[in-house]
């Protein structure tokens, strides 16, 4: 595949200002999972500190951020699998988010199904999984918008369901131009919501999350159902929603529960 050539000077001329919020989902057990291993809160805090000390050092420019923001940037180990704007290997981190919670939920639903597609003998979970959705305030004068001209003319590269080579090459050029954020259309959200790929910690306008929501997501042979208590909302992804991706098209839906 022949990719367009993007120079830092050309990309910097396309920088836009941006102020908004990005939403991301994490498993609700992200902080309390160590509680069952200890008897007191003091012991849990000590265990968390020990775990924290075993991880690679935080980049200096990210040290002021909450761990929910900083985590994608800190790991010095090889990134096991490439993602849309990050190559596999020892590559710089990317914080992926969505402009709307529903889009973040759609992204999570897809990747949960992808896990089961790649693990055909794993039974469906009996219970719904709980996730925390949190918002990150973003402000930057160095945003590149792939949904707007002239960058949108390469939409076929930005929206490929499986081949991320074009997006990864673009992200490398964007970093060379000192871009902070890439704005792009989600290929997982049926409503075609907008995602953000945050390349630099300086793009976070606040050091900690703002709003939070609790979502429960159930996977079964009929698809994915997701519920949020407050504000009350629900979304369903029938089993054909993600079928354009051949990995999901081949998913064995008829498996027993755990």
Secondary structure, DSSP 4 states (H G I P E B T S, - for coil): -PPPP--HHHHHTT-EEEEEEEEEEEEGGGTTTTGGG-SSHHHHHHHHHHHHHHSPPPPGGGTTS-HHHHHHHH--SPBSS-BTTB-SBS----EEEESSHHHHHHHHHHHHHHHHHT-TTPPBPSS-EEEEEEEEEEEEEEEEETTSTTGGGGHHHHT-SS--HHHHHHHHHHHHTT--EEEEE-SS-TT--EEEEE--GGGBSSSS---EEEEEEEEETTEEEEEETTTTEEEEEETTTTTTSHHHHT------B-
